[in-house]
Amino acid sequence: MARPTRVSRALSQNFLADRTAAGRLARLAVPHGREAPLLLEVGAGKGALTEQLAPHCRRLLAYEIDLRLVPALRSRFSDTPQVRVVGEDFLTARPPRTPFSVAGNVPFSRTAAIVDWCLRAPALTDATLLTQLEYARKRTGDYGSWTRLTILTWPRHEWRLLGRVGRHSFRPVPRVDAGIVRIERRRTPLLGAGAQDGWRRLVELGFSGVGGSLHASLCRAHPRRRVDAAFRAARLDARALVGEVPPGAWLTLHEVLGVPAA
């Protein structure tokens, strides 16, 4: 009898062991009635999610960084022609040039790097990721506040929290629950290409903390009367904290202060 593979703490491994949770994540990654032409799985692990994704993909590239797991994965899916197990770090992969999706049970310690990879991939259509619950809630505004990264990427990407998965669905059991984050690239960006630099400057200035408030920060680059007008248009109090300002209000601020939204 084969000895079980020991978990690598360095790789932040918590394998998804709940078949129901894996099926739910797969359905959210590839909604009913659709088929993913090309899907990349982050951290295939022992194949629990891979098994659920495979029937709904024309091509599935299952990346696994832990080479100890690769032989068993390849054996398990040897009769599943649309699945190719790739024994390497997902972060070293070159993004496909044709439209593709990403799904996976993301190692908590590598979440930021994996999300950044997805956001930088020009042909990515969507990513459905199982992350630490706190990360998922912060990035999607579920706490009633919004992070700089979410606001910066909002004109091109929509962020949604699709649910949570209890920590006991993993082996070994982590200390916290997980959340399902869905990032979708918008077919039509909310801002034109020529407005992206202005949007970045506005958001970075707003989150700089200079002046002690969003209103004060923006007044460093724009006349106070224009900032006052922008806040009225966005229905924001001048004392509003930067993290409390939702994406729609940022778009209004940008429209009044800079290049109008497309």
Backbone hydrogen bonds, N-H to C=O, Kabsch-Sander energy under -0.5 kcal/mol:
donor,donor_aa,acceptor,acceptor_aa,energy
9,R,7,V,-0.7
12,S,9,R,-1.4
13,Q,8,S,-1.6
14,N,12,S,-0.5
15,F,171,R,-2.4
17,A,15,F,-0.7
17,A,169,S,-2.8
18,D,169,S,-1.2
19,R,17,A,-0.7
22,A,18,D,-2.3
23,G,19,R,-2.4
24,R,20,T,-2.1
25,L,21,A,-2.3
26,A,22,A,-2.2
27,R,23,G,-2.2
28,L,24,R,-1.7
29,A,25,L,-2.1
30,V,26,A,-2.5
34,R,31,P,-1.9
36,A,56,H,-2.8
39,L,59,R,-2.2
40,L,101,S,-2.7
41,E,39,L,-0.5
41,E,61,L,-2.9
42,V,103,A,-2.5
43,G,41,E,-0.6
43,G,63,Y,-0.5
44,A,63,Y,-2.4
47,G,44,A,-2.5
51,E,47,G,-2.3
52,Q,48,A,-0.8
53,L,49,L,-2.2
54,A,50,T,-2.4
56,H,53,L,-2.3
57,C,54,A,-1.7
58,R,36,A,-2.8
59,R,36,A,-0.7
60,L,82,Q,-3.0
61,L,39,L,-2.5
62,A,60,L,-0.7
62,A,84,R,-2.3
63,Y,41,E,-2.4
63,Y,61,L,-0.8
64,E,86,V,-2.4
67,L,65,I,-1.0
69,L,66,D,-1.9
70,V,66,D,-0.6
73,L,69,L,-1.9
74,R,70,V,-2.8
75,S,71,P,-2.1
76,R,72,A,-2.5
77,F,73,L,-1.9
78,S,75,S,-1.1
80,T,77,F,-1.6
83,V,80,T,-2.1
84,R,60,L,-2.8
86,V,62,A,-3.0
86,V,84,R,-0.5
87,G,85,V,-0.6
88,E,86,V,-1.8
92,T,89,D,-1.8
93,A,90,F,-1.7
100,F,123,A,-1.5
101,S,38,L,-2.3
102,V,126,D,-1.9
103,A,40,L,-2.2
104,G,128,T,-1.5
105,N,42,V,-0.7
106,V,104,G,-1.0
106,V,130,L,-1.6
110,R,107,P,-2.0
111,T,108,F,-1.1
114,I,110,R,-2.2
115,V,111,T,-2.8
116,D,112,A,-2.3
117,W,113,A,-2.1
118,C,114,I,-2.1
119,L,115,V,-2.5
120,R,116,D,-1.7
121,A,117,W,-0.8
121,A,118,C,-0.9
124,L,121,A,-1.3
125,T,100,F,-2.8
126,D,100,F,-0.7
127,A,183,I,-2.4
128,T,102,V,-2.5
129,L,127,A,-0.6
129,L,181,V,-2.8
130,L,104,G,-2.7
131,T,129,L,-0.8
131,T,179,G,-2.8
133,L,177,D,-2.2
136,A,132,Q,-2.2
137,R,133,L,-2.6
138,K,134,E,-2.4
139,R,135,Y,-2.6
140,T,136,A,-1.3
141,G,137,R,-0.5
141,G,138,K,-0.9
142,D,137,R,-1.9
143,Y,137,R,-0.8
144,G,141,G,-1.8
146,W,243,G,-3.0
147,T,138,K,-0.5
151,I,147,T,-2.2
152,L,148,R,-2.8
153,T,149,L,-2.0
154,W,150,T,-1.0
154,W,151,I,-0.6
156,R,153,T,-1.5
157,H,153,T,-2.6
158,E,184,E,-2.8
160,R,182,R,-2.2
162,L,160,R,-0.6
162,L,180,I,-3.0
163,G,180,I,-0.6
165,V,178,A,-2.6
169,S,166,G,-1.9
170,F,167,R,-1.5
171,R,15,F,-2.5
178,A,165,V,-3.0
179,G,131,T,-2.9
180,I,163,G,-2.8
181,V,129,L,-3.0
181,V,179,G,-0.7
182,R,160,R,-2.8
183,I,127,A,-2.9
183,I,181,V,-0.5
184,E,158,E,-2.4
184,E,182,R,-0.5
185,R,125,T,-2.2
186,R,156,R,-2.9
190,L,155,P,-2.6
195,A,192,G,-1.7
196,Q,193,A,-1.1
199,W,195,A,-2.3
200,R,196,Q,-2.5
201,R,197,D,-2.3
202,L,198,G,-2.3
203,V,199,W,-2.6
204,E,200,R,-2.8
205,L,201,R,-2.2
206,G,202,L,-2.5
207,F,203,V,-2.3
208,S,205,L,-1.2
209,G,206,G,-0.5
212,G,209,G,-1.4
214,L,240,A,-0.9
217,S,213,S,-2.5
218,L,214,L,-2.5
219,C,215,H,-1.6
220,R,216,A,-0.5
220,R,217,S,-1.2
221,A,218,L,-1.5
222,H,218,L,-1.4
226,R,223,P,-0.6
227,V,223,P,-2.2
228,D,224,R,-3.0
229,A,225,R,-2.0
230,A,226,R,-2.5
231,F,227,V,-2.4
232,R,228,D,-2.1
233,A,229,A,-2.4
234,A,230,A,-2.0
235,R,232,R,-1.0
236,L,231,F,-3.0
240,A,237,D,-2.3
244,E,241,L,-1.4
245,V,242,V,-1.2
249,A,246,P,-0.6
250,W,246,P,-1.6
251,L,247,P,-2.1
252,T,248,G,-1.5
253,L,249,A,-2.4
254,H,250,W,-2.6
255,E,251,L,-2.1
256,V,252,T,-2.1
257,L,253,L,-2.7
258,G,254,H,-2.8
262,A,190,L,-0.9
